[in-house]
Amino acid sequence: MSKRYRLADYRREANKPPFPLEIDDERTLEIPAPDTNTILDVQATADVRQQVKLLTGDKYTELMEVIGGEQGGVLKQLMRDLSEHFNLGE
């Protein structure tokens, strides 16, 4: 018997909740899961700022108001956590 590959299974496995970035005790920034086109666009660019814009969508401006002045390691860890949360590493 051969294995069945079903789009419904892929959709179910890929369904991820938004990434909840706690800004402070009163505010959480919810970054929605990227769609396939966004992931392809992220992979097609080496521009890190563009990658962040693509992954965070309409949350980009608010995110940058919060982390824009932080050391680069903050962005590096955030991108790592986003990638892990949404299973983008493969």
Secondary structure, 3 states (H helix, E strand, C coil): CCCCCCHHHHHHHHCCCCEEEEEECCEEEEECCCCHHHHHHHHHCCCHHHHHHHHHHHHHHHHHHHHCCCCHHHHHHHHHHHHHHCCCCC
